[in-house]
Amino acid sequence: NPSEIRGRRFVELFPRFTAPIEKGDSYIMQRRSVDISQLYDLFSERRECWFVLTDMVNLIAINEISRKAGDLCLIEQMNRMVAATGDDDVIFRIGGDEFCILTASSDEAYANSVIEKIRAFNGQAVNFEGRDIPLSLYTVATRFSSGSLRYNDLFSHLHLALRDSKQ
């Protein structure tokens, strides 16, 4: 559970699945609803703060090895982010392997230091069933400077910043 990782604050943007329910010959997963008003409040409080975004390099190729390998790499991605952040920074998920750190700092140098700490891990391998899988993350810092704070605008901005960092 991400909220147990070293006492950091995590906000669950995407709802987790509950326990599987048997339906005929298969199982289905039911989602819980999630109240993201806490996340919205943080955005409002930290309007001048920096976002640090991460996206895994080559997740598709890793998942072709095994979905469990991909899951292990996602956990390592989170561990690297946690290792790079301060106690007041908040980590949340914006996509499958796309995560965001909402820093508690309006200092661009702080955001860049978080990026450098994350990048220092790039290329280090994750061991899955005796196989070393090199793991690297795209990283970028951005601010959201729009006058109005709307979810669609904010998350579009975050995704575009990640996309642009890869070009």
N, C-alpha and C positions, 0 to 999 in steps of 0.2 A: 504494500500500500504506500503510495508516494508520500502521504502525510506522515509516515513513520520514518522517513529518511532523514536522519540527523536533525529532527525537530524543525525543519524548514516549513514555511507556509506554502501550501499548494492550493490552487483553486481548480476544481474539477469543472472544466468547461464542457466536456463531453460526458454524458452520463455513463456510468459503468453498467455492465450487464449484471442482472441478478442471477441466481442459481438457475441452471437449465430446468425446463419443464418438459416432461415426456409428452409427445404428441404423436400417437400412432407409432410408426417405426423409427421416428427421429426425435431429436430434441430441439427445442426452440429456446432462445434466450430472450428474456423480457428486460426492457430498459426501465430504469428509475427516472423520474423527472428530476431536473436539477434547477435550483434557484441560483442564477448567476448575478443576482443583485449585489452580492458581496464583491464580485469582480468589478462590476460597474462602479461601485462606490470607490474602489481602489483607483480606477482610472480617473475618476473625478478628483480624488485627493492628490494624485500624482501627475497632473496634467503637464508639468514641466520636466518630468522624469524621462529617462531613456528606456527604450525597449531593446533587449538583445535577443535576436532570433537565431534559432538553429534548425538545420534540416540535414538529415543524414545523406551522405554521398552513397549512391548505389544500393539503396535498400532493396530494390527489385532483385538485383543479383544475389544479395544476401538471403532474401526470402526463397530464391530458387534452390539454395543449399538446403534450407529448411525454414519453415515458419518459426520454429522454436529458436533457430539461430537469429532470425529477425527480431523476435521478442527479447532475446538476450542482449542484442545490440541496442534496442530501445532502452532497456534498463541501464546499460552502460552510458548511453547518451544522457539520461537523467542524472546518473552519478557524476558525470563530468560537469554538468551544469551546476549541480549542487556544490561541487568542489570549488567552483569559480565564483560563487555568489556570496553576498553578505547575508547576515541573519534577517534583514528587513526586506530583502528582495523576494519576489513572488514568482513562482514558475507555474505556467499553465500551458495547456495543449491547444494548438490552433489547427491541427490537421493530423493525419496519420502518423508521420514522423517529424512533424513540424511543431516546435515548442517555442515558447516565449518566456523571457525573464522580464518582468516589470521591475526595474530597479527602483530603489528608494532615493536615487540621486539625480540631480539635474546637471551634473558635471559630465561632460562628454568624455573626459579623461577616464572617469570611473568606468563608463560603458566600454571604452576601448580596452581597459585593463581586464575586464571580464572576458571580452573576446579573446585577448591574448592568452589568458589562462585556459580557455576552452581549446583554442587552436594548438596549444602546447601538447595536447593529447593526440592530435591528428596523426594517423598512421599506426598508432599503437593497436595491437591486435586484441581481439576478444577470442578466448578459447572456447570452441564448441565441439564437444565430443572428440577431443584430440586434434582438432583442426584450428589453426590460427586464422582468424578473419580480420584483416586490417579495417579499422573503423576511423572514418574522418567525418567531420561535420562542416557544412557551410555555416558561416556566422556573419551577422551584420547587425549594426546598431541603427536605430531610427527613433525619431520623435514623431508624435502625432500632434500636428499644430492646427488642425481644423477648429474653427470657432465652436461648432456644435459637436457634441459627443454622441454619435450614433453608432451602434454595433456594426452595422453593415459598412460604414465608412472606415471605422477603425480596423476591422478585420481585413477589409480589402487592402487598406494601406499596408498592413503587416505582411500579407501574402505577396503584394507587389514588391515590397522591399526585399523579401527573400528571393523572389524570382530575379529581380534586377541584380542581386549580388552574385548570381551564378553566371551572368553574361560577361 
